[in-house]
Amino acid sequence: MSPRAARAAAAPEALAGTAGVFAALGDRTRLRLVARLCTGGPASIVDLAAGQTVSRQAVSKHLQVLARAGLARSRRRGRERVWRIEPRRLDDVRHWLARISSQWDEGLGRLKAMVEG
C-alpha cells in the first residue's frame, strides 16, 4: 500500500475521535464562545453571556458541550467558574483541516492534470 493510500485508510478511524470536536464547533453560539475565549482569555459565564442573545443557562450548556469535546475546561474561582480554551484540542482540529485541505489540493491537481493532459 502506498503511503498516500495508507494515510487515506487510517484517516476515518483517527477522524472518528475528532468528530465530536467538529460537531461542537458546528454550532454558531459555541463557535462564538470559542472565538471569545481564544481572543479574550479565560472568562466566567457572566462575562461570556454578556452581549449574547442567549441566557446564561444556555451559555452554560454550550460550554458543557465544548468541555465534553475537549475544547474548553473550567476551574472554580471563588463562587464562579472560569472557562478557558484547550489549545491542544484546537491544534488537533487545525491538523485535520490542513490534512483535508491537502487532500483536496491533491485531488484538484490530479483533476487539472487529467483535463489538461
N, CA, C and O atoms as a GROMACS GRO file, in nm:
protein
  468
    1MET      N    1   0.085  -0.117   0.000
    1MET     CA    2   0.000   0.000   0.000
    1MET      C    3   0.090   0.124   0.000
    1MET      O    4   0.186   0.131   0.077
    2SER      N    5   0.058   0.220  -0.087
    2SER     CA    6   0.137   0.343  -0.095
    2SER      C    7   0.118   0.425   0.032
    2SER      O    8   0.018   0.408   0.102
    3PRO      N    9   0.213   0.516   0.062
    3PRO     CA   10   0.197   0.599   0.182
    3PRO      C   11   0.068   0.682   0.178
    3PRO      O   12   0.003   0.700   0.280
    4ARG      N   13   0.032   0.732   0.059
    4ARG     CA   14  -0.089   0.812   0.047
    4ARG      C   15  -0.212   0.727   0.073
    4ARG      O   16  -0.305   0.771   0.141
    5ALA      N   17  -0.213   0.605   0.021
    5ALA     CA   18  -0.326   0.514   0.043
    5ALA      C   19  -0.336   0.477   0.191
    5ALA      O   20  -0.446   0.465   0.246
    6ALA      N   21  -0.220   0.457   0.256
    6ALA     CA   22  -0.220   0.424   0.399
    6ALA      C   23  -0.277   0.538   0.481
    6ALA      O   24  -0.354   0.516   0.575
    7ARG      N   25  -0.240   0.663   0.446
    7ARG     CA   26  -0.294   0.779   0.517
    7ARG      C   27  -0.445   0.787   0.499
    7ARG      O   28  -0.519   0.812   0.594
    8ALA      N   29  -0.490   0.765   0.377
    8ALA     CA   30  -0.634   0.773   0.349
    8ALA      C   31  -0.711   0.665   0.423
    8ALA      O   32  -0.821   0.689   0.472
    9ALA      N   33  -0.653   0.545   0.432
    9ALA     CA   34  -0.720   0.435   0.501
    9ALA      C   35  -0.727   0.460   0.652
    9ALA      O   36  -0.826   0.424   0.716
   10ALA      N   37  -0.625   0.522   0.708
   10ALA     CA   38  -0.622   0.546   0.853
   10ALA      C   39  -0.707   0.666   0.891
   10ALA      O   40  -0.750   0.677   1.006
   11ALA      N   41  -0.731   0.756   0.799
   11ALA     CA   42  -0.799   0.881   0.831
   11ALA      C   43  -0.936   0.863   0.894
   11ALA      O   44  -0.964   0.929   0.994
   12PRO      N   45  -1.024   0.776   0.841
   12PRO     CA   46  -1.158   0.766   0.902
   12PRO      C   47  -1.153   0.722   1.047
   12PRO      O   48  -1.232   0.773   1.128
   13GLU      N   49  -1.064   0.631   1.084
   13GLU     CA   50  -1.057   0.586   1.222
   13GLU      C   51  -1.008   0.698   1.314
   13GLU      O   52  -1.066   0.721   1.420
   14ALA      N   53  -0.903   0.766   1.272
   14ALA     CA   54  -0.849   0.874   1.354
   14ALA      C   55  -0.944   0.992   1.358
   14ALA      O   56  -0.957   1.059   1.461
   15LEU      N   57  -1.010   1.019   1.247
   15LEU     CA   58  -1.103   1.131   1.241
   15LEU      C   59  -1.225   1.107   1.328
   15LEU      O   60  -1.285   1.202   1.378
   16ALA      N   61  -1.263   0.981   1.347
   16ALA     CA   62  -1.380   0.949   1.429
   16ALA      C   63  -1.363   1.003   1.571
   16ALA      O   64  -1.460   1.046   1.632
   17GLY      N   65  -1.242   1.002   1.623
   17GLY     CA   66  -1.216   1.057   1.756
   17GLY      C   67  -1.227   1.208   1.761
   17GLY      O   68  -1.239   1.266   1.869
   18THR      N   69  -1.222   1.271   1.646
   18THR     CA   70  -1.229   1.416   1.638
   18THR      C   71  -1.367   1.463   1.595
   18THR      O   72  -1.392   1.584   1.593
   19ALA      N   73  -1.456   1.373   1.560
   19ALA     CA   74  -1.589   1.410   1.510
   19ALA      C   75  -1.666   1.492   1.612
   19ALA      O   76  -1.738   1.584   1.574
   20GLY      N   77  -1.653   1.461   1.740
   20GLY     CA   78  -1.723   1.537   1.843
   20GLY      C   79  -1.677   1.682   1.850
   20GLY      O   80  -1.756   1.771   1.881
   21VAL      N   81  -1.551   1.704   1.819
   21VAL     CA   82  -1.498   1.840   1.818
   21VAL      C   83  -1.562   1.918   1.705
   21VAL      O   84  -1.606   2.032   1.724
   22PHE      N   85  -1.567   1.857   1.586
   22PHE     CA   86  -1.628   1.925   1.473
   22PHE      C   87  -1.778   1.948   1.497
   22PHE      O   88  -1.832   2.052   1.459
   23ALA      N   89  -1.844   1.852   1.561
   23ALA     CA   90  -1.986   1.869   1.592
   23ALA      C   91  -2.005   1.985   1.690
   23ALA      O   92  -2.097   2.065   1.674
   24ALA      N   93  -1.919   1.994   1.790
   24ALA     CA   94  -1.930   2.103   1.888
   24ALA      C   95  -1.906   2.238   1.822
   24ALA      O   96  -1.971   2.336   1.856
   25LEU      N   97  -1.813   2.243   1.728
   25LEU     CA   98  -1.782   2.369   1.661
   25LEU      C   99  -1.885   2.404   1.554
   25LEU      O  100  -1.883   2.515   1.499
   26GLY      N  101  -1.975   2.311   1.523
   26GLY     CA  102  -2.074   2.334   1.419
   26GLY      C  103  -2.189   2.423   1.462
   26GLY      O  104  -2.274   2.457   1.380
   27ASP      N  105  -2.194   2.461   1.587
   27ASP     CA  106  -2.300   2.547   1.637
   27ASP      C  107  -2.248   2.691   1.645
   27ASP      O  108  -2.139   2.715   1.697
   28ARG      N  109  -2.326   2.785   1.596
   28ARG     CA  110  -2.285   2.926   1.590
   28ARG      C  111  -2.253   2.983   1.728
   28ARG      O  112  -2.153   3.053   1.745
   29THR      N  113  -2.336   2.953   1.827
   29THR     CA  114  -2.313   3.006   1.961
   29THR      C  115  -2.184   2.949   2.020
   29THR      O  116  -2.105   3.023   2.078
   30ARG      N  117  -2.163   2.820   2.004
   30ARG     CA  118  -2.040   2.759   2.057
   30ARG      C  119  -1.917   2.812   1.984
   30ARG      O  120  -1.813   2.835   2.046
   31LEU      N  121  -1.928   2.833   1.855
   31LEU     CA  122  -1.816   2.887   1.779
   31LEU      C  123  -1.783   3.028   1.828
   31LEU      O  124  -1.666   3.064   1.838
   32ARG      N  125  -1.886   3.108   1.857
   32ARG     CA  126  -1.863   3.242   1.912
   32ARG      C  127  -1.796   3.234   2.049
   32ARG      O  128  -1.707   3.314   2.080
   33LEU      N  129  -1.838   3.138   2.132
   33LEU     CA  130  -1.776   3.123   2.264
   33LEU      C  131  -1.630   3.084   2.251
   33LEU      O  132  -1.546   3.136   2.325
   34VAL      N  133  -1.599   2.995   2.159
   34VAL     CA  134  -1.459   2.955   2.137
   34VAL      C  135  -1.378   3.076   2.091
   34VAL      O  136  -1.268   3.100   2.140
   35ALA      N  137  -1.433   3.152   1.997
   35ALA     CA  138  -1.362   3.271   1.948
   35ALA      C  139  -1.339   3.370   2.062
   35ALA      O  140  -1.231   3.428   2.073
   36ARG      N  141  -1.440   3.388   2.146
   36ARG     CA  142  -1.427   3.482   2.259
   36ARG      C  143  -1.321   3.435   2.357
   36ARG      O  144  -1.241   3.516   2.404
   37LEU      N  145  -1.319   3.306   2.387
   37LEU     CA  146  -1.219   3.253   2.479
   37LEU      C  147  -1.079   3.259   2.419
   37LEU      O  148  -0.981   3.278   2.492
   38CYS      N  149  -1.068   3.243   2.288
   38CYS     CA  150  -0.937   3.249   2.221
   38CYS      C  151  -0.882   3.392   2.222
   38CYS      O  152  -0.763   3.413   2.243
   39THR      N  153  -0.968   3.489   2.198
   39THR     CA  154  -0.921   3.627   2.189
   39THR      C  155  -0.918   3.698   2.323
   39THR      O  156  -0.830   3.781   2.348
   40GLY      N  157  -1.014   3.667   2.410
   40GLY     CA  158  -1.024   3.738   2.537
   40GLY      C  159  -0.965   3.667   2.656
   40GLY      O  160  -0.954   3.726   2.764
   41GLY      N  161  -0.927   3.541   2.639
   41GLY     CA  162  -0.872   3.466   2.751
   41GLY      C  163  -0.981   3.411   2.841
   41GLY      O  164  -1.099   3.418   2.808
   42PRO      N  165  -0.941   3.355   2.955
   42PRO     CA  166  -1.036   3.293   3.047
   42PRO      C  167  -1.146   3.391   3.089
   42PRO      O  168  -1.122   3.510   3.106
   43ALA      N  169  -1.268   3.337   3.104
   43ALA     CA  170  -1.382   3.422   3.140
   43ALA      C  171  -1.488   3.341   3.214
   43ALA      O  172  -1.498   3.219   3.199
   44SER      N  173  -1.565   3.412   3.293
   44SER     CA  174  -1.676   3.349   3.366
   44SER      C  175  -1.798   3.340   3.274
   44SER      O  176  -1.801   3.402   3.168
   45ILE      N  177  -1.896   3.264   3.315
   45ILE     CA  178  -2.020   3.252   3.238
   45ILE      C  179  -2.088   3.389   3.227
   45ILE      O  180  -2.143   3.423   3.122
   46VAL      N  181  -2.083   3.467   3.334
   46VAL     CA  182  -2.144   3.600   3.330
   46VAL      C  183  -2.078   3.684   3.220
   46VAL      O  184  -2.146   3.751   3.142
   47ASP      N  185  -1.945   3.681   3.216
   47ASP     CA  186  -1.873   3.756   3.112
   47ASP      C  187  -1.904   3.704   2.973
   47ASP      O  188  -1.922   3.781   2.879
   48LEU      N  189  -1.909   3.572   2.960
   48LEU     CA  190  -1.934   3.512   2.828
   48LEU      C  191  -2.077   3.536   2.780
   48LEU      O  192  -2.101   3.545   2.660
   49ALA      N  193  -2.170   3.548   2.873
   49ALA     CA  194  -2.310   3.570   2.836
   49ALA      C  195  -2.337   3.716   2.800
   49ALA      O  196  -2.434   3.746   2.731
   50ALA      N  197  -2.252   3.807   2.847
   50ALA     CA  198  -2.271   3.949   2.818
   50ALA      C  199  -2.265   3.972   2.667
   50ALA      O  200  -2.170   3.930   2.600
   51GLY      N  201  -2.367   4.038   2.615
   51GLY     CA  202  -2.372   4.067   2.472
   51GLY      C  203  -2.423   3.954   2.386
   51GLY      O  204  -2.432   3.968   2.264
   52GLN      N  205  -2.456   3.841   2.446
   52GLN     CA  206  -2.509   3.727   2.372
   52GLN      C  207  -2.661   3.739   2.364
   52GLN      O  208  -2.724   3.808   2.444
   53THR      N  209  -2.718   3.671   2.269
   53THR     CA  210  -2.864   3.670   2.256
   53THR      C  211  -2.926   3.552   2.329
   53THR      O  212  -3.047   3.530   2.322
   54VAL      N  213  -2.842   3.475   2.400
   54VAL     CA  214  -2.891   3.359   2.475
   54VAL      C  215  -2.867   3.382   2.625
   54VAL      O  216  -2.785   3.466   2.663
   55SER      N  217  -2.938   3.309   2.706
   55SER     CA  218  -2.928   3.324   2.852
   55SER      C  219  -2.798   3.265   2.906
   55SER      O  220  -2.726   3.194   2.836
   56ARG      N  221  -2.770   3.298   3.032
   56ARG     CA  222  -2.652   3.240   3.098
   56ARG      C  223  -2.664   3.089   3.107
   56ARG      O  224  -2.565   3.018   3.095
   57GLN      N  225  -2.786   3.040   3.130
   57GLN     CA  226  -2.807   2.895   3.137
   57GLN      C  227  -2.775   2.831   3.003
   57GLN      O  228  -2.715   2.723   2.999
   58ALA      N  229  -2.813   2.895   2.894
   58ALA     CA  230  -2.782   2.841   2.761
   58ALA      C  231  -2.632   2.844   2.735
   58ALA      O  232  -2.576   2.749   2.680
   59VAL      N  233  -2.567   2.953   2.776
   59VAL     CA  234  -2.421   2.962   2.760
   59VAL      C  235  -2.355   2.849   2.839
   59VAL      O  236  -2.260   2.787   2.791
   60SER      N  237  -2.405   2.824   2.960
   60SER     CA  238  -2.351   2.716   3.042
   60SER      C  239  -2.364   2.581   2.974
   60SER      O  240  -2.271   2.500   2.975
   61LYS      N  241  -2.478   2.555   2.914
   61LYS     CA  242  -2.498   2.428   2.843
   61LYS      C  243  -2.405   2.417   2.723
   61LYS      O  244  -2.350   2.310   2.697
   62HIS      N  245  -2.387   2.527   2.651
   62HIS     CA  246  -2.295   2.525   2.536
   62HIS      C  247  -2.151   2.500   2.582
   62HIS      O  248  -2.076   2.428   2.516
   63LEU      N  249  -2.114   2.559   2.694
   63LEU     CA  250  -1.980   2.537   2.748
   63LEU      C  251  -1.960   2.391   2.789
   63LEU      O  252  -1.851   2.337   2.774
   64GLN      N  253  -2.065   2.328   2.840
   64GLN     CA  254  -2.056   2.186   2.876
   64GLN      C  255  -2.031   2.100   2.752
   64GLN      O  256  -1.954   2.005   2.757
   65VAL      N  257  -2.096   2.135   2.641
   65VAL     CA  258  -2.073   2.063   2.516
   65VAL      C  259  -1.928   2.080   2.472
   65VAL      O  260  -1.863   1.984   2.431
   66LEU      N  261  -1.877   2.202   2.481
   66LEU     CA  262  -1.737   2.227   2.446
   66LEU      C  263  -1.643   2.150   2.538
   66LEU      O  264  -1.540   2.100   2.493
   67ALA      N  265  -1.677   2.141   2.664
   67ALA     CA  266  -1.595   2.066   2.760
   67ALA      C  267  -1.594   1.917   2.726
   67ALA      O  268  -1.489   1.853   2.730
   68ARG      N  269  -1.711   1.861   2.694
   68ARG     CA  270  -1.718   1.719   2.658
   68ARG      C  271  -1.636   1.689   2.532
   68ARG      O  272  -1.582   1.579   2.517
   69ALA      N  273  -1.627   1.786   2.443
   69ALA     CA  274  -1.548   1.770   2.320
   69ALA      C  275  -1.400   1.795   2.345
   69ALA      O  276  -1.318   1.777   2.255
   70GLY      N  277  -1.366   1.838   2.466
   70GLY     CA  278  -1.226   1.864   2.499
   70GLY      C  279  -1.177   2.000   2.453
   70GLY      O  280  -1.056   2.025   2.453
   71LEU      N  281  -1.268   2.088   2.415
   71LEU     CA  282  -1.229   2.220   2.363
   71LEU      C  283  -1.217   2.326   2.472
   71LEU      O  284  -1.149   2.427   2.453
   72ALA      N  285  -1.281   2.305   2.585
   72ALA     CA  286  -1.278   2.403   2.693
   72ALA      C  287  -1.276   2.330   2.827
   72ALA      O  288  -1.316   2.214   2.837
   73ARG      N  289  -1.229   2.401   2.927
   73ARG     CA  290  -1.233   2.346   3.063
   73ARG      C  291  -1.258   2.460   3.159
   73ARG      O  292  -1.234   2.577   3.128
   74SER      N  293  -1.306   2.424   3.276
   74SER     CA  294  -1.336   2.528   3.374
   74SER      C  295  -1.265   2.498   3.505
   74SER      O  296  -1.220   2.387   3.532
   75ARG      N  297  -1.256   2.604   3.583
   75ARG     CA  298  -1.196   2.594   3.715
   75ARG      C  299  -1.273   2.687   3.807
   75ARG      O  300  -1.310   2.798   3.768
   76ARG      N  301  -1.297   2.642   3.927
   76ARG     CA  302  -1.368   2.726   4.024
   76ARG      C  303  -1.275   2.836   4.074
   76ARG      O  304  -1.160   2.812   4.110
   77ARG      N  305  -1.330   2.957   4.074
   77ARG     CA  306  -1.259   3.070   4.133
   77ARG      C  307  -1.359   3.143   4.222
   77ARG      O  308  -1.443   3.220   4.174
   78GLY      N  309  -1.350   3.116   4.350
   78GLY     CA  310  -1.448   3.171   4.443
   78GLY      C  311  -1.584   3.109   4.416
   78GLY      O  312  -1.599   2.986   4.418
   79ARG      N  313  -1.684   3.193   4.393
   79ARG     CA  314  -1.820   3.144   4.369
   79ARG      C  315  -1.849   3.122   4.222
   79ARG      O  316  -1.955   3.070   4.187
   80GLU      N  317  -1.757   3.158   4.136
   80GLU     CA  318  -1.784   3.143   3.992
   80GLU      C  319  -1.691   3.041   3.929
   80GLU      O  320  -1.591   2.998   3.988
   81ARG      N  321  -1.727   3.004   3.812
   81ARG     CA  322  -1.648   2.909   3.734
   81ARG      C  323  -1.588   2.986   3.617
   81ARG      O  324  -1.659   3.054   3.543
   82VAL      N  325  -1.456   2.975   3.601
   82VAL     CA  326  -1.386   3.045   3.494
   82VAL      C  327  -1.351   2.943   3.386
   82VAL      O  328  -1.294   2.838   3.414
   83TRP      N  329  -1.387   2.977   3.263
   83TRP     CA  330  -1.366   2.888   3.149
   83TRP      C  331  -1.247   2.934   3.066
   83TRP      O  332  -1.221   3.053   3.052
   84ARG      N  333  -1.176   2.836   3.014
   84ARG     CA  334  -1.063   2.864   2.925
   84ARG      C  335  -1.064   2.763   2.811
   84ARG      O  336  -1.124   2.656   2.821
   85ILE      N  337  -0.999   2.800   2.706
   85ILE     CA  338  -0.992   2.714   2.587
   85ILE      C  339  -0.882   2.610   2.607
   85ILE      O  340  -0.786   2.634   2.680
   86GLU      N  341  -0.897   2.496   2.543
   86GLU     CA  342  -0.794   2.391   2.544
   86GLU      C  343  -0.719   2.400   2.411
   86GLU      O  344  -0.766   2.346   2.311
   87PRO      N  345  -0.604   2.465   2.408
   87PRO     CA  346  -0.534   2.486   2.281
   87PRO      C  347  -0.491   2.357   2.212
   87PRO      O  348  -0.486   2.351   2.089
   88ARG      N  349  -0.461   2.254   2.289
   88ARG     CA  350  -0.418   2.128   2.228
   88ARG      C  351  -0.527   2.072   2.136
   88ARG      O  352  -0.500   2.023   2.027
   89ARG      N  353  -0.650   2.081   2.184
   89ARG     CA  354  -0.761   2.027   2.105
   89ARG      C  355  -0.783   2.109   1.978
   89ARG      O  356  -0.816   2.055   1.873
   90LEU      N  357  -0.766   2.240   1.989
   90LEU     CA  358  -0.776   2.325   1.869
   90LEU      C  359  -0.663   2.294   1.771
   90LEU      O  360  -0.682   2.302   1.650
   91ASP      N  361  -0.547   2.258   1.823
   91ASP     CA  362  -0.437   2.217   1.736
   91ASP      C  363  -0.474   2.090   1.659
   91ASP      O  364  -0.440   2.077   1.542
   92ASP      N  365  -0.543   1.997   1.726
   92ASP     CA  366  -0.590   1.876   1.658
   92ASP      C  367  -0.683   1.912   1.542
   92ASP      O  368  -0.672   1.855   1.434
   93VAL      N  369  -0.773   2.006   1.567
   93VAL     CA  370  -0.867   2.050   1.462
   93VAL      C  371  -0.790   2.112   1.347
   93VAL      O  372  -0.816   2.082   1.230
   94ARG      N  373  -0.696   2.199   1.380
   94ARG     CA  374  -0.613   2.264   1.277
   94ARG      C  375  -0.540   2.159   1.192
   94ARG      O  376  -0.530   2.171   1.070
   95HIS      N  377  -0.489   2.056   1.259
   95HIS     CA  378  -0.420   1.948   1.189
   95HIS      C  379  -0.512   1.880   1.088
   95HIS      O  380  -0.476   1.861   0.972
   96TRP      N  381  -0.634   1.845   1.135
   96TRP     CA  382  -0.728   1.776   1.047
   96TRP      C  383  -0.772   1.864   0.931
   96TRP      O  384  -0.786   1.815   0.818
   97LEU      N  385  -0.794   1.991   0.956
   97LEU     CA  386  -0.834   2.080   0.847
   97LEU      C  387  -0.722   2.095   0.746
   97LEU      O  388  -0.748   2.101   0.625
   98ALA      N  389  -0.598   2.102   0.792
   98ALA     CA  390  -0.484   2.110   0.700
   98ALA      C  391  -0.473   1.981   0.618
   98ALA      O  392  -0.443   1.985   0.499
   99ARG      N  393  -0.497   1.870   0.683
   99ARG     CA  394  -0.491   1.741   0.613
   99ARG      C  395  -0.599   1.730   0.505
   99ARG      O  396  -0.573   1.688   0.393
  100ILE      N  397  -0.720   1.768   0.541
  100ILE     CA  398  -0.831   1.764   0.445
  100ILE      C  399  -0.804   1.860   0.330
  100ILE      O  400  -0.829   1.827   0.214
  101SER      N  401  -0.752   1.978   0.361
  101SER     CA  402  -0.719   2.077   0.258
  101SER      C  403  -0.613   2.022   0.163
  101SER      O  404  -0.623   2.040   0.042
  102SER      N  405  -0.515   1.956   0.218
  102SER     CA  406  -0.409   1.897   0.136
  102SER      C  407  -0.466   1.789   0.044
  102SER      O  408  -0.428   1.780  -0.073
  103GLN      N  409  -0.556   1.707   0.095
  103GLN     CA  410  -0.617   1.603   0.013
  103GLN      C  411  -0.699   1.664  -0.100
  103GLN      O  412  -0.697   1.614  -0.212
  104TRP      N  413  -0.771   1.771  -0.071
  104TRP     CA  414  -0.847   1.840  -0.176
  104TRP      C  415  -0.753   1.897  -0.281
  104TRP      O  416  -0.779   1.886  -0.401
  105ASP      N  417  -0.643   1.958  -0.237
  105ASP     CA  418  -0.546   2.015  -0.331
  105ASP      C  419  -0.488   1.906  -0.421
  105ASP      O  420  -0.472   1.927  -0.542
  106GLU      N  421  -0.456   1.791  -0.363
  106GLU     CA  422  -0.404   1.679  -0.442
  106GLU      C  423  -0.508   1.633  -0.545
  106GLU      O  424  -0.475   1.612  -0.661
  107GLY      N  425  -0.631   1.618  -0.502
  107GLY     CA  426  -0.738   1.574  -0.591
  107GLY      C  427  -0.763   1.673  -0.703
  107GLY      O  428  -0.780   1.634  -0.818
  108LEU      N  429  -0.766   1.800  -0.670
  108LEU     CA  430  -0.786   1.903  -0.773
  108LEU      C  431  -0.668   1.908  -0.869
  108LEU      O  432  -0.685   1.932  -0.988
  109GLY      N  433  -0.548   1.885  -0.818
  109GLY     CA  434  -0.429   1.879  -0.903
  109GLY      C  435  -0.437   1.763  -1.002
  109GLY      O  436  -0.403   1.779  -1.119
  110ARG      N  437  -0.483   1.648  -0.955
  110ARG     CA  438  -0.498   1.532  -1.044
  110ARG      C  439  -0.605   1.559  -1.148
  110ARG      O  440  -0.588   1.525  -1.265
  111LEU      N  441  -0.716   1.620  -1.106
  111LEU     CA  442  -0.824   1.653  -1.200
  111LEU      C  443  -0.774   1.751  -1.306
  111LEU      O  444  -0.802   1.734  -1.424
  112LYS      N  445  -0.702   1.852  -1.264
  112LYS     CA  446  -0.648   1.950  -1.357
  112LYS      C  447  -0.555   1.884  -1.458
  112LYS      O  448  -0.563   1.912  -1.577
  113ALA      N  449  -0.466   1.796  -1.409
  113ALA     CA  450  -0.374   1.726  -1.498
  113ALA      C  451  -0.448   1.640  -1.597
  113ALA      O  452  -0.410   1.632  -1.714
  114MET      N  453  -0.555   1.574  -1.553
  114MET     CA  454  -0.632   1.487  -1.642
  114MET      C  455  -0.706   1.573  -1.747
  114MET      O  456  -0.708   1.536  -1.865
  115VAL      N  457  -0.764   1.683  -1.707
  115VAL     CA  458  -0.839   1.768  -1.800
  115VAL      C  459  -0.747   1.834  -1.901
  115VAL      O  460  -0.778   1.843  -2.020
  116GLU      N  461  -0.633   1.881  -1.853
  116GLU     CA  462  -0.539   1.949  -1.942
  116GLU      C  463  -0.452   1.854  -2.021
  116GLU      O  464  -0.395   1.892  -2.123
  117GLY      N  465  -0.440   1.730  -1.974
  117GLY     CA  466  -0.348   1.634  -2.037
  117GLY      C  467  -0.415   1.562  -2.144
  117GLY      O  468  -0.353   1.477  -2.208
   0.00000   0.00000   0.00000
